[in-house]
């Protein structure tokens, strides 16, 4: 899969293209991408996806921007697994934000060689979000390329969206998030050095570096961890600010792996969140925290026994 920066490509082969933020690459996104691949195959075209980095809301109102479901790297990895040929990562800055909807549409055709464009029926774009499917259809007719809209996908009558997934994760509804994503929610990152508190308490943890603006969930979770060369490992994870040990700290993801004692610093892990056990709590002392960790580990192991 090619990864290119901006609305530019050295490859002049015509493409079937779609545009969006694709946060989480959920089942609605996957349905759109499958439709894109089918349209490309029918027309003998390559597939291309245009995404924005950062998310436009992170640029305009960073304090009110939604928590990211996926980092850029995680998103690209999913695109590659889904068989997308080319991804254009457009830096969303002041200059890009001022681009008119008409100029953006023409750039897709003239600079990226789009012969077919597929977008969500509610997708808005361009300066002031003035662009919509009707405008895309109008300019496509003038420029001589095809455009098609796709309907939103629903699950049990609920529209699948990144917003709905964030709400499910925030509420600890891991099964619902799984149903909307088509897979367990996960966070990927490399193991970095922490402060070693877990090991001192008798429960060593892997400190997983997060690239999200802020995580969409918090608490104590039953997890499965995937790592190259290690297979699938089971454990319990804490995602939060560790109020018993820290004050005004940034969220960290720490994973205690069962019956595991290898040096994995620098190794990339994918942590899948299977069930939320409880909220993060502030304990009166380290002894109380240690007893609760022991109980969390015991309960997580029981959960796996019941779900094998």
N, C-alpha and C positions, 0 to 999 in steps of 0.2 A: 504494500500500500504506500502510495506517495503522500508525503505531508508537505504542503506548500504554504508559504506565508502570503496572505493578502489575496486580492483579486488579480492574480497573475499566474500564468502557467507557460512554461517553455514547450509544453505538449499541446499541439494544435488539433489533436484528434477530437472530434465532437463527443459531447458527453450528455448523459441524462443526469440532471442535477437537482438537489434539494437544499433548502436553507433553513437554519434554525439554531436554537441554543442546545437542544438535545441533552438537557441536564438529567442524568440518570439513565438515559437511553432505555426508557421503560417500554412496555408492550405496545403502547400507541406509537412511539418512535420506531420500534422494530417493525410494526406493520407497515408504516410509511416506507421504511427502507427496503422491505421485501417487495412492495409495489414498485419502488424505484428500480430495483434489480430486474424485475419482470419486464418493465417498460424498456429498460436498456437492452435486455436480451432480445426483445422483439424488434428493436430498431438497430441492433448491432452497434451499440454505443458503450462507452465506458461509464462507470458510475462516479459521481462526484458529490461531496457534501461540503457546504459552506457553513462554518460556525464562527462564533464571536468570542474573543478573549480580551479582557474579562467580559463577564455577563454585562449587558447594557445597564442593568439596574445597579450593578456594582460601580459602574462609572458615574451614573447620574446621582444616585443616592446611596453611597456606600454604607451609611449607618442603618438604612432600612432595607438593604438588599437581602433577599432570601438566603438561607443557608444552602450551600452547594450540596447536591447529592453525589456528584462525581468531580474529581479533579480533571484537568485537561488530559493528563496521561491515561487515567482510567477510561475516559471517553474514547480516546484514540484506540486503546486496546480493544474495546468492544466493537468499534467500527471495523477494525481489522478482522476480528473473529466473524463478523457478519458478512465479510467478503466485499467491502467497499474498496474501489480502486484508488480513489484520490480524495484527500481532505484538504480544504483550504481554511487555514486558521487566520481570521481577520482580526487585527488588533483594533479593539474598539476604543478609540480615543476621541478627542475633541474634533479632529478633522474628519474622522469617519462618521461621527454623529451628525455632522452637517451635510453629509451627502444626501442629495435629493433621492426620493424613491425612483424617479424616472432614470436618473444616472445609474443607480444601483442595478436596476433591471437591465439596462443596456450593457452594463459591464459584464453581467453574467453571460450574455450572448456574445459580445464582441471580444472580451478578454479571456473568457473561460471556454468559449466555443460551445455553450449550452444550446442543444437542439431540442431538448425536452426538459421542462421544469415542473417539479411536483412539490406542492406546498400544502400545509395544513389550511383548512378552510377559514381559520381564525387568525392566521399569521399576519402581523403588521410590521412594516419596515420603513426605512428611510427617515429623513429629518422630520421630527414631529410625528413620527409613526403614521405618515399620510399614505403610505403604500398598502395596498390590499390585493386580494385576488382579482378584483375587477380591473384594477390598473395594470396588473401583470398580464392579464388576458388581452387587454387593449394594445399594449406595446408589443406583446408577442405576435399579435396579428400583423402589426406594422413591420416588425423585424423579420418575420418568417420563421418563428420557432413555435413549438407546441407547449402548452401549459395545462396543467390539470390540478384540481384540488382534491384532497382526501378528507373524509369525514373523521371526526374524533372517535376513538375506541372506548367502549364502556365495559365495565365489569360489575355485574349485579346491579345494573342501572346507574352506576356512578361513572362519570367521565374520568378516564385515566389521565392523570396529569402529574407533573412534577410537584405542584402544590398539594395535591391529594396525598402523594407519597410522603412529603415532608410532614404533613399533619399526622399520618399514620405512625411514622417513626417517632415523632415528638410525644405521641400518646402511648408508645411502647407496643403498638399493634404490629408486631413483626410479620405475622401471617398475612395481614392485609397488604403490607408493603411488598411482601414476596409475590402475592397475587398480581399486583400492579406492575412489578418489575419483570416478572417471569423468572426470577431467581432470588436467592436470599440477598438482602442488602449487605454490601461489603465496603470496606475501606482498605486500600492498598498503600503500602509504604515500606521504607527500609527501617530496619532495627537500628536505633541509635542509642548512645549511652545516656542513661538516666542518672538518678541520684543514688541508686542502689538500695533504696528503702525496702523494697519488696524482698530482696535477698536477706536483709537483716532481720526481717520479720518471719523468715522461713518460707516465703512464697515468692521465689524469683520471678520477675516479669520481663517480657520483651517490650521495650518502649518503641512503639511504631510511629514513625514520623508522618504527620498528616499535612497535606497540601491544601486542605479546604479553608475557605475564609472563616468558617466556624462549622463544627459538626452539626448535623440535623437531629441528633439524638444524644442522650446522656443517660448514665446509670450503670448498672452491673448486668452483664449479659452472658448467656451461654453461647459459645462460639466454636466454629471450626476454622482452622487456619490452614491455608494452602501455601506451600513453599516448594520451589524447584529443588528436587533431590531429597526432600523430606516427606513427600506425600501429603496426606491429610492428617492434621494434628487436632486434638480436642483440648478445650480449655475454658477458662472463665476470664472475661475482660471487664476492665473498668474504664469508662470513658467519661472524663469530667475533670473538675478542678482540684480534687483531693482536699476537701475542706478541713479534714482533721490534721493534715500535715502542712498545708500551704494557706496563704492569704492573698486574695486577688491574683491568683495564678491563671495562666492560660490552660484551656482544656488539653489533656493528654490522653492517649490511648495506650493502656498497659494490658498485656495479655499474659496470664499465668497458664502455661502448658502442662498438662498432666503427665507425670512420669517422664519428664524430658529435662535433660541437663547437658545441652550442647552449646558451643559458642556460635551464635548466629548473628553477631554484630555485622551490620552492613548487608545482611541478606534481605531480600524483598519478600514481604508477607502479604497475603490477601486474607483479611479477617472477615468471615461471614457471621453476621449476627442472627442467631437462631431464635433466641427467646430472651425477653427482658425479665430479670429476676427481681429487681428492686430499684428504687431511686438511690442516688448518691446521698450519703448521710454524713453529718459531722458527729464524731464520737467524742466522749469526754476525755479519753486518753488512748494511747497507742495499744494498750492491752485490750481494750474493748474493740478496737479496730481489728486487731489480730484474731480475736475470737470470731468476729463477724466474717472475716476472710475465710477462716476454716469452714464456717457454715456455708458460705457461698460455694466453695469448692465441693463440699459434700453434696449440696443440692444440685449443682451442675452435673456431677457424676451420676446422680440418681436420674436426672432428666435424660441423659444419654441412654441409660439402662432401659428406661421406659419407651424410648423412641428408636431403639435398634431394630 
